Each structure stands twice: as structure tokens, then as C-alpha cells.
Amino acid sequence: MTAPTVVVHGADDPLITVTGGEATAAAVPGAELVVIDGMGHDLPRTLWPRIIDAIAANARRGVINRPSLH
């Protein structure tokens, strides 16, 4: 995979421990891991700004690192 990748994982996830998120990020070259305190295996509305920021920052990495088409 060559696309910029961000792995968002809840620090309090009762189903998949943080090591699962770490392993996922490690399996994708250049992936960024964002572990969010207070988040479990869900996306609580109160944490949406943090999640959106992580996704937007990842999208900017793709624009900055995009090869020229010319």
C-alpha cells in the first residue's frame, strides 16, 4: 500500500487492545497511529473533532506527497 494511512484506535477498546492498532499501523509502511484516550470500540460524538483532525491531517499528507502528473 502506498496511500497515506492513519490508524485510529481507542485506548480503552475492550475488544481489540492497543497492540492490535500498533500491529495494524506497523503492517502498513508509513502509517501513523493515533490512540485516543477515553475511546473504546466506538466513535463517540464528543471525540469526532479529534478523529476528524486525524483524518484531515492524513489527507493533507496525501496531497503534499502526491507525485506530479506532469
C-alpha positions in Angstrom: 0.0 0.0 0.0 1.3 3.4 -0.9 -1.6 5.6 0.2 -1.1 7.7 3.3 -2.7 5.8 6.1 -3.9 6.7 9.6 -4.9 4.0 12.1 -7.3 5.4 14.8 -7.6 3.2 17.9 -9.3 3.6 21.2 -7.1 3.4 24.2 -10.0 1.8 26.1 -11.1 -0.6 23.4 -12.4 -3.8 25.2 -12.4 -5.9 22.1 -9.1 -5.1 20.4 -6.2 -3.9 22.6 -3.9 -1.1 21.6 -1.4 -3.7 20.5 -3.8 -4.5 17.7 -3.8 -0.9 16.5 0.0 -0.9 16.8 0.3 -4.1 14.7 -2.0 -2.7 12.0 0.0 0.6 11.8 3.2 -1.4 11.7 1.9 -3.5 8.8 1.4 -0.5 6.6 4.6 1.3 5.6 4.5 4.9 6.8 1.2 4.6 8.6 0.5 6.9 11.5 -1.1 5.5 14.7 -3.4 7.8 16.7 -4.5 6.3 20.0 -7.4 8.2 21.6 -7.8 8.2 25.4 -11.3 7.6 26.6 -12.4 5.9 23.4 -13.4 2.2 23.3 -14.6 0.2 20.3 -16.9 3.1 19.1 -16.7 6.6 17.8 -18.3 8.8 20.4 -19.6 12.1 19.1 -17.5 14.0 21.7 -14.3 12.6 20.1 -15.4 13.3 16.5 -13.3 16.5 16.3 -10.1 14.6 17.3 -10.9 11.8 14.8 -11.7 14.3 12.0 -8.5 16.1 12.7 -6.5 12.9 12.4 -8.3 12.0 9.1 -7.8 15.6 7.7 -4.1 15.5 8.6 -3.7 12.2 6.9 -5.5 13.6 3.8 -3.0 16.5 3.7 -0.1 14.1 3.8 -1.5 12.6 0.6 -1.8 16.0 -1.1 1.7 17.0 -0.1 3.3 13.8 -1.1 1.3 13.2 -4.3 3.5 12.7 -7.3 3.2 15.2 -10.1 1.1 14.2 -13.0 3.2 16.2 -15.5 
